[in-house]
Amino acid sequence: QVQLVESGGGLVQAGGSLRLSCAVSGSMFSIAAMEWYRQAPGKQRDKVADISTSGTTNYADSVKGRFGISRDNGKNTVYLQMNSLKPEDTAVYYCAARGFDRGFLGWGPGTRVTVSS
């Protein structure tokens, strides 16, 4: 079992920045990758970025060049730095842990990001 708690969401103007954090606890050894997802009102939950234990990162096309995912193993925390925010980035952002069998180990409750135009 892995427990995840996101923080750092809020209201920001278009063009601004936010840094989301995801505190991780539990069976850390079972985690193969950490992922950020977002879900806008009335839409499906989509993956935004992921980072493997080796540090390899991947991004959705919609956030490439604007968002950066990173991890601090000493603090058991994963970050999502979001720059040049757009109104369409408005969503609830979730972090998730994925195991070596590709199954999900846990989800956070989410943190809301609102970008005003």
C-alpha positions, 0 to 999 in steps of 0.5 A: 500500500502506498499513501499519497497526498497532493498539495500546492493547488490554487488560483493563478492568472494565465501565464503564472506558475504553480508547483504541486507536491505529492507526499508519498508514504508506505511501501516505497520499494514497490513503486516503479513510477510516479504519475500526475493526472488531471481531470477537468470538469465533465472530462475524463482523467488524463495523464499529464506526466510521469517519472520512473525510478531511474528518472526518465520522464514523459509528458502529454503533448499539451504540457510539453515545454511548460510542465516539469516533473521531478522527485526528491527521494530524500523527502519522498516527494514528487513535484509538478512544476507548472509554468505558463499556465493556461485556462485550459489547465484548470482541473483537479490534479492527482498523483498516482503510484504505479507498481512494477506490474503496471498496476496502480498502487494508490491515488491521492485525493487531488488538488484543485488548480484554477487558471483565470484568463 
